[in-house]
Amino acid sequence: MLGHDGNHAWTAFGPTNVQLHRINLAVTLGDAGSAIAIAREVDDASIELVERRATFYLDVAAGFTQWGKHEPAYLAIRHAEAIAPEELTNRSSVHGLVHQLATASPPSLQPRVRELAARIGAAE
């Protein structure tokens, strides 16, 4: 009903935020295809709050990881790291995602994932 994005009373509420919640819900339910399809409709420039933009990329990474698409998952995590590195270092869920990616990714990607894990404090 609102029809536009806004940050009224620090809610970051609007159509884009609804899409972000839909992506997170799809990932949570294990529906990676829907998560990525919804994510492709989101203009990340419209996500004004840095933390929300980082969370968007982390949800996209989780979706790609569930889908077995490791390179795009890694790139999505790197996007999140570039804009809000503290969101990666302080979240155990992100550490788990990076460990999952390290375990499942092909050998050609594993060195980059290990470097990422070391940077964010998720190395074993």
PAZA-900130 format. One record per residue (C-alpha): x, y, z; chain; residue number from 1; residue in one letter. Coordinates in steps of 0.1 Angstrom, whole numbers. Layout:
// PAZA-900130
<u X v Y w Z mol A seq NUM type a>;
...
// end
This chain:
// PAZA-900130
<u 0 v 0 w 0 mol A seq 1 type m>;
<u 29 v 24 w 7 mol A seq 2 type l>;
<u 41 v 21 w -29 mol A seq 3 type g>;
<u 76 v 36 w -23 mol A seq 4 type h>;
<u 106 v 29 w -2 mol A seq 5 type d>;
<u 112 v 51 w 28 mol A seq 6 type g>;
<u 130 v 50 w 62 mol A seq 7 type n>;
<u 101 v 63 w 83 mol A seq 8 type h>;
<u 110 v 60 w 120 mol A seq 9 type a>;
<u 141 v 40 w 110 mol A seq 10 type w>;
<u 120 v 11 w 96 mol A seq 11 type t>;
<u 135 v 10 w 61 mol A seq 12 type a>;
<u 100 v -1 w 50 mol A seq 13 type f>;
<u 87 v -2 w 15 mol A seq 14 type g>;
<u 84 v -25 w -15 mol A seq 15 type p>;
<u 122 v -32 w -16 mol A seq 16 type t>;
<u 122 v -43 w 21 mol A seq 17 type n>;
<u 93 v -66 w 14 mol A seq 18 type v>;
<u 113 v -82 w -14 mol A seq 19 type q>;
<u 143 v -86 w 9 mol A seq 20 type l>;
<u 121 v -104 w 34 mol A seq 21 type h>;
<u 107 v -126 w 7 mol A seq 22 type r>;
<u 143 v -136 w -3 mol A seq 23 type i>;
<u 152 v -144 w 33 mol A seq 24 type n>;
<u 121 v -165 w 37 mol A seq 25 type l>;
<u 127 v -184 w 5 mol A seq 26 type a>;
<u 163 v -192 w 16 mol A seq 27 type v>;
<u 150 v -202 w 51 mol A seq 28 type t>;
<u 126 v -226 w 35 mol A seq 29 type l>;
<u 153 v -240 w 12 mol A seq 30 type g>;
<u 137 v -226 w -20 mol A seq 31 type d>;
<u 169 v -213 w -36 mol A seq 32 type a>;
<u 154 v -209 w -70 mol A seq 33 type g>;
<u 127 v -186 w -58 mol A seq 34 type s>;
<u 152 v -166 w -36 mol A seq 35 type a>;
<u 175 v -160 w -66 mol A seq 36 type i>;
<u 145 v -151 w -89 mol A seq 37 type a>;
<u 133 v -126 w -64 mol A seq 38 type i>;
<u 168 v -112 w -58 mol A seq 39 type a>;
<u 172 v -106 w -95 mol A seq 40 type r>;
<u 143 v -82 w -94 mol A seq 41 type e>;
<u 159 v -61 w -66 mol A seq 42 type v>;
<u 178 v -29 w -75 mol A seq 43 type d>;
<u 205 v -30 w -48 mol A seq 44 type d>;
<u 210 v 7 w -52 mol A seq 45 type a>;
<u 175 v 12 w -37 mol A seq 46 type s>;
<u 186 v -4 w -5 mol A seq 47 type i>;
<u 197 v 27 w 15 mol A seq 48 type e>;
<u 208 v 11 w 47 mol A seq 49 type l>;
<u 242 v -5 w 44 mol A seq 50 type v>;
<u 234 v -33 w 68 mol A seq 51 type e>;
<u 203 v -42 w 48 mol A seq 52 type r>;
<u 223 v -42 w 16 mol A seq 53 type r>;
<u 249 v -65 w 31 mol A seq 54 type a>;
<u 222 v -88 w 44 mol A seq 55 type t>;
<u 207 v -89 w 9 mol A seq 56 type f>;
<u 240 v -101 w -5 mol A seq 57 type y>;
<u 244 v -126 w 23 mol A seq 58 type l>;
<u 209 v -140 w 16 mol A seq 59 type d>;
<u 217 v -142 w -21 mol A seq 60 type v>;
<u 249 v -160 w -12 mol A seq 61 type a>;
<u 230 v -185 w 9 mol A seq 62 type a>;
<u 205 v -191 w -20 mol A seq 63 type g>;
<u 233 v -197 w -45 mol A seq 64 type f>;
<u 251 v -220 w -20 mol A seq 65 type t>;
<u 218 v -240 w -16 mol A seq 66 type q>;
<u 215 v -242 w -53 mol A seq 67 type w>;
<u 251 v -254 w -57 mol A seq 68 type g>;
<u 263 v -223 w -76 mol A seq 69 type k>;
<u 294 v -217 w -56 mol A seq 70 type h>;
<u 311 v -189 w -77 mol A seq 71 type e>;
<u 281 v -166 w -76 mol A seq 72 type p>;
<u 277 v -174 w -38 mol A seq 73 type a>;
<u 313 v -164 w -32 mol A seq 74 type y>;
<u 309 v -132 w -52 mol A seq 75 type l>;
<u 278 v -122 w -33 mol A seq 76 type a>;
<u 297 v -127 w 0 mol A seq 77 type i>;
<u 325 v -105 w -14 mol A seq 78 type r>;
<u 300 v -78 w -22 mol A seq 79 type h>;
<u 287 v -79 w 13 mol A seq 80 type a>;
<u 323 v -78 w 26 mol A seq 81 type e>;
<u 331 v -48 w 5 mol A seq 82 type a>;
<u 302 v -27 w 18 mol A seq 83 type i>;
<u 300 v -38 w 54 mol A seq 84 type a>;
<u 328 v -61 w 66 mol A seq 85 type p>;
<u 316 v -59 w 102 mol A seq 86 type e>;
<u 285 v -77 w 91 mol A seq 87 type e>;
<u 306 v -107 w 82 mol A seq 88 type l>;
<u 330 v -108 w 111 mol A seq 89 type t>;
<u 303 v -105 w 138 mol A seq 90 type n>;
<u 278 v -131 w 126 mol A seq 91 type r>;
<u 281 v -168 w 133 mol A seq 92 type s>;
<u 256 v -175 w 106 mol A seq 93 type s>;
<u 279 v -159 w 80 mol A seq 94 type v>;
<u 308 v -180 w 94 mol A seq 95 type h>;
<u 287 v -211 w 89 mol A seq 96 type g>;
<u 278 v -200 w 54 mol A seq 97 type l>;
<u 315 v -195 w 46 mol A seq 98 type v>;
<u 323 v -230 w 61 mol A seq 99 type h>;
<u 296 v -245 w 40 mol A seq 100 type q>;
<u 309 v -228 w 9 mol A seq 101 type l>;
<u 344 v -239 w 17 mol A seq 102 type a>;
<u 333 v -275 w 20 mol A seq 103 type t>;
<u 311 v -277 w -11 mol A seq 104 type a>;
<u 330 v -255 w -35 mol A seq 105 type s>;
<u 352 v -269 w -62 mol A seq 106 type p>;
<u 390 v -270 w -56 mol A seq 107 type p>;
<u 395 v -240 w -79 mol A seq 108 type s>;
<u 375 v -218 w -56 mol A seq 109 type l>;
<u 386 v -231 w -22 mol A seq 110 type q>;
<u 418 v -210 w -18 mol A seq 111 type p>;
<u 397 v -178 w -22 mol A seq 112 type r>;
<u 371 v -190 w 2 mol A seq 113 type v>;
<u 398 v -199 w 28 mol A seq 114 type r>;
<u 413 v -164 w 24 mol A seq 115 type e>;
<u 378 v -150 w 30 mol A seq 116 type l>;
<u 374 v -172 w 60 mol A seq 117 type a>;
<u 407 v -159 w 75 mol A seq 118 type a>;
<u 398 v -123 w 68 mol A seq 119 type r>;
<u 365 v -125 w 86 mol A seq 120 type i>;
<u 377 v -147 w 115 mol A seq 121 type g>;
<u 359 v -178 w 103 mol A seq 122 type a>;
<u 390 v -199 w 96 mol A seq 123 type a>;
<u 391 v -232 w 115 mol A seq 124 type e>;
// end
